[in-house]
Structure formats: C-alpha cells, structure tokens
Amino acid sequence: MPEQEIIGLRAIAKHLGVSVNGLYTLVQETGLLVYKRRLARVRPGARAWAWATTPGLIQAWRTAKAMADRRDFPTKHQPTRKAGRDG
C-alpha cells in the first residue's frame, strides 16, 4: 500500500507546524524532501502540479539532519571557565 501523500505547501507546512515561509527555508537551507506531484486538471489554465511529500520522506530528512547535526556535537565535556578567574 503506497504511503499517504501530503500535497500542497500549506498542507506540508501545517503538518510540520511551521509557516509557509518557514517551509521555504526548510526546503532551501536544510534540504527537506519535496517533489512535484502531477494533479488531475480541474479547469483549463489551472496548474497541473503541486509540491508534495510523504511522512516517510519527512522521517528520512529528519534522520539525515540529525546525523549531520551530530557532527557538531562535542566529543568530550569541555569545562567552561568562570569569568574573572585566572588559570
């Protein structure tokens, strides 16, 4: 059984809990996985496609993002120095 698609920028943004502008940022800067979904034409002149994604693609994106972010995670605890103390 194919995975349910989330079709349209507003629907994807709502699913992720962000604004449409926030969704643009996620796609452009963090590589959120979206694709063009062909739509049945409703009326002449209407656009024949919309942006879409699936819960599986969102999970894959989250996993890849977590793996990339993990590279920045410190390997050992680094004690911080208190201000005003020497040595």
Secondary structure, DSSP 8 states (H G I E B T S, - for coil): -----EESHHHHHHHHTS-HHHHHHHHHHH----EEEE----STTS-SEEEEE-HHHHHHHHHHHHHHHHTTS-SS------TT---
